[in-house]
Amino acid sequence: MQFWDHEKGETFLYRYAFGPGAWLDLLPDGRFDASPVGMRYLCYAERASGTLNSYTAEELVKEFYDPKAVQEVLEKYVK
C-alpha cells in the first residue's frame, strides 16, 4: 500500500503487510520500521555496473532501521 501526499504529488510511505503481525513500513529514502516477523521478509538487491548486489537483513538494519523517522513522517499526516 502507498501513502500519497496529494499536495506534494509524492509517496511518503510504503506499507507492506505479510500476514498477522508481519508488516514493514518503508520511507522513500530507504529508512524503515518493521515488526519482528516482518523483518524476516527484509532483503534488497540492486543491479550496479552489470552485477547484481544483494544485501542481508542485518546489513540493512544497521544502516536503515529507523522507527523514529517513520513515526515522525506518519505524525505529520495523522491528526
N, C-alpha and C positions, 0 to 999 in steps of 0.2 A: 504494500500500500504506500502511496506517495502522499505527503502532506505538502500542499502548494500554497505559496503566498501570492494571491492574485494581484496585489498591488505592485509587487516587485517582479512578478512574472517568473518566479523560480521555485524549485522544490527546496524545502528546508529540512525535510526528514524523510527517510525511507524506513518503513516498519515491516519486518518480516515475522510472521507467526508460523511456527512449525508444528504446533500441537499444544496441548495443555501445558502451561508452564514453560514453554520453549519459545523465546522471542529474541529479536535483535533489532535495535534502533540504530540507524546509520546516518550520520550527517554527511552532506556532500563532500566535505573535506577529508573524510575517512575516519574521523573520531566516532566512537560508538559506545553503546551500553548494551548489555545482554544478560539474560538470565543464565544461571549455571548450565542449564540444559541447552539453552540457545548457543552457548559458547562452543558446544560440540559441532555446530554447523559452520563455524567460522573458518574460512580459508580465503585465499586470494591468489590469483595468478595474473600475470601480465606478459605480453609479448614486447620485448625490447631488443632491438638490433638483431632480429631474426631468431631470438631464443625465447623460450617460454620459461619465465621465472615464477616459482611458486613460493609462498610464504606460509609458515606454520602458524597455528593459532597463538602459540607462545610468542613468536616474533611480533605478531600484530598487537597482542595485548600490551607488550612492553611499550610500543610506540603510539598506539591509537586508542587504547581503552581509556575513556574519559567520561564517566557517567555524569559528572558535574556539568560538563559542557552541554551534554544532551539535555539535561534538566533545564539549564538556563535558556536554551533555544525554545524548548516547549513552553516555558513560563511566559515567554513573550507573546505567545498566541493563545494561551488558555487564560480566560478571565473569569 
